[in-house]
Amino acid sequence: MEQLTIVKIGGKIIDQKEKLHSFLNDFHAVPGRKILVHGGGMQATDIGDKMGVRSRYINGRRITDDDVLKLVTMVYGGLINKDIVAFLQSIGCNAIGLTGADGNAINARKRPVADIDYGYVGDVDEGGVNKNVFVVLLNAGLIPVLAPLTHDGLGNLLNTNADTIAQETGKALTGMFDICLVYCFEKRGVLQNAADDNSVISTICVDDFDRLKREQVIAGGMIPKLENAFAAIDEGVHRVVIGHASELSHLVDGKSGTHIR
Amino acid sequence: MEQLTIVKIGGKIIDQKEKLHSFLNDFHAVPGRKILVHGGGMQATDIGDKMGVRSRYINGRRITDDDVLKLVTMVYGGLINKDIVAFLQSIGCNAIGLTGADGNAINARKRPVADIDYGYVGDVDEGGVNKNVFVVLLNAGLIPVLAPLTHDGLGNLLNTNADTIAQETGKALTGMFDICLVYCFEKRGVLQNAADDNSVISTICVDDFDRLKREQVIAGGMIPKLENAFAAIDEGVHRVVIGHASELSHLVDGKSGTHIR
């Protein structure tokens, strides 16, 4: 099967023009078919502040009310997505920006209200990723660039985590492509010693993961990241790589980052 | 040749949810292949006011400086485009939202500075419409929904009039489809008597146009609209219709509006 590389980029780099452009040049150089998924960075918060749209947070998670949904639709689906697409086009990468509503690419449902009402936050439906539209675009030589927005099929856009979008898209396309999922963030990978950026653990299997959790080498936000990575592998994704955005080419060719198989 | 209907919608209706949804239902009912081009409405101004982004106008035309470009990228390319796409998807219309940067759909160049620097305003290049991407999308059963934004291929998005986008797209696709261009606005068509909404002139040819200009029946903003319509016909567009957004189905089937052939 042909390889499809799905790269997720998020965090501060989204707001740092030079670093973002350097990353996008590296993305363009990734061989074969590929998809980019981007997060939101801090621009939604900054622009929201200017507009007087204040995000409420519960347990550190942003609540997506009507005004916040409008804000993220503008900033994620408009500003960030289109700036990335226009830059990629300028370097010869035939990008096409999409939210989950475009071409009915990703269906989700509003997260049910249990203790907390997160508002317009979407969890991707079973079978919610529309494989056909991705295949049509990829076959036409287009490079989908996905904003962290889905839709519910009832006319509502929904705010969906970019990691989730990358993972669900990867899982959905496993039957058609040999999927490599690359999560870029601000660390060089999973570190043996949090204080030492060069202590990257190059490969992790499930047994290692259980041991490293017991030893508290892996803790905090890295735990759900790796749990999701193993879940993706279980569902047929060929490999998952976690590493620093500045090392994308080496994350793809296996020379950097933490590889989950 | 197969028919392709390109519908342009702009003005106040963009900001009026119920009327817009009713229009989009009518658009969904238009038979055959189709493309929607939307304008910006007043939302960019309203949101700009909230953000403290003040548009400067010279001779009634908005100057697109850095901040205004960001604003229109968010509002046209994000908020308005994605809301339209999500609504169309909810009624079973497989819409896909695009700016001119997406799939390199429409290339333009920044308007040269003569007396006035309009800023990031784009005039569509000769051959600037990428026919292939439209054919790929239409052949896949997708309905392109175009925001009034183009790009210069150098990484910059540009603000481009929605009428122009509709017209250039129509002209570019004349070799492949039998093009019907429909401009929806707030009048029922070209009126014989401006005070009488029922005095719609049903058909206009070039000779009529010259005479009606001399008689000052046609004046103001209608003159460039019709000049553009005749230019489109000259370049192979099969027909152009101008009329009220609430009468879309009858504009398409020839029972309402002003038809230019």
Interface residues (C-beta under 8 A of the other chain):
Chain A: I47 K50 M51 G52 K70 T73 M74 V75 Y76 G77 G78 L79 N81 K82 D83 V85 A86 F87 Q89 S90 N94 A95 I96 G97 L98 T99 A101 D102 G103 N104 N132 V133 V136 A140 L142 L149 H151 G153 L154 G155 N156 L157
Chain B: I47 K50 M51 G52 K70 T73 M74 V75 Y76 G77 G78 L79 N81 K82 D83 V85 A86 F87 Q89 S90 N94 A95 I96 G97 L98 T99 A101 D102 G103 N104 N132 V133 V136 A140 L142 L149 H151 G153 L154 G155 N156 L157
